[in-house]
Amino acid sequence: LTLKGAVFYTSETCPLCDKQLELFGESASEFLTIITCESPSQCPQGGVPAWTISQKTSYGFKNFNELSDLSGCRLE
């Protein structure tokens, strides 16, 4: 996802963000560009969790199939 320019927006008080990061496990920092928002102005207007992929923002928890569809990354 990082190679596709995807950005994941999170906050320290977001349980769904934690769930999203748990999906990737220890490899989250290897495959994701993660921005932790310390104020609402640092995140997309719709809140977190949020993904910006190909200049489009999508909100909420995403499973691997959804992220594959959004990014064009193949699942292997």
C-alpha positions as CSV (number, residue, x, y, z in Angstrom):
1,L,0.0,0.0,0.0
2,T,2.9,2.4,0.7
3,L,4.1,1.9,-2.8
4,K,0.7,2.9,-4.1
5,G,0.9,6.1,-2.1
6,A,-1.8,5.1,0.4
7,V,-2.0,6.9,3.7
8,F,-3.8,5.7,6.8
9,Y,-5.0,8.3,9.2
10,T,-5.5,7.3,12.9
11,S,-5.7,8.8,16.3
12,E,-4.7,7.6,19.8
13,T,-8.4,7.5,20.9
14,C,-9.8,5.5,18.0
15,P,-10.7,1.8,18.7
16,L,-11.5,1.1,15.0
17,C,-8.1,2.5,14.1
18,D,-6.5,0.1,16.5
19,K,-8.5,-2.8,15.0
20,Q,-7.3,-1.7,11.5
21,L,-3.6,-1.7,12.6
22,E,-4.1,-5.1,14.3
23,L,-5.2,-6.5,10.9
24,F,-1.6,-5.7,9.7
25,G,0.1,-6.9,12.8
26,E,3.8,-6.2,13.2
27,S,4.1,-5.4,9.5
28,A,1.9,-2.3,9.7
29,S,4.8,0.1,9.7
30,E,6.4,-1.8,6.7
31,F,3.3,-1.7,4.5
32,L,1.5,1.5,5.6
33,T,2.2,5.2,5.7
34,I,0.5,6.1,9.0
35,I,-0.4,9.6,10.1
36,T,-1.5,9.9,13.8
37,C,-3.7,13.0,14.0
38,E,-3.2,15.1,17.1
39,S,-5.9,17.5,16.1
40,P,-8.9,17.3,13.8
41,S,-7.3,19.7,11.3
42,Q,-4.6,17.0,10.7
43,C,-7.1,14.4,9.5
44,P,-9.6,14.2,6.7
45,Q,-12.9,16.0,7.5
46,G,-14.8,12.8,8.0
47,G,-12.7,11.7,10.9
48,V,-10.8,8.5,11.5
49,P,-10.1,5.8,10.5
50,A,-9.5,7.1,7.1
51,W,-7.6,6.0,4.0
52,T,-6.4,8.3,1.2
53,I,-5.6,6.2,-1.9
54,S,-5.2,7.6,-5.4
55,Q,-6.3,11.0,-4.1
56,K,-9.6,9.6,-2.9
57,T,-10.5,9.4,0.8
58,S,-12.4,6.4,2.2
59,Y,-13.6,6.2,5.8
60,G,-13.9,3.4,8.3
61,F,-12.3,0.0,8.9
62,K,-11.3,-1.8,5.7
63,N,-10.6,-5.5,5.3
64,F,-7.9,-6.7,2.9
65,N,-10.4,-7.3,0.0
66,E,-11.7,-3.7,0.3
67,L,-8.1,-2.3,0.5
68,S,-7.2,-4.4,-2.6
69,D,-10.2,-3.0,-4.5
70,L,-9.4,0.6,-3.5
71,S,-5.7,0.4,-4.2
72,G,-5.4,-2.1,-7.0
73,C,-2.9,-4.1,-4.9
74,R,-3.2,-7.8,-5.5
75,L,-3.8,-10.2,-2.6
76,E,-1.4,-13.1,-2.4
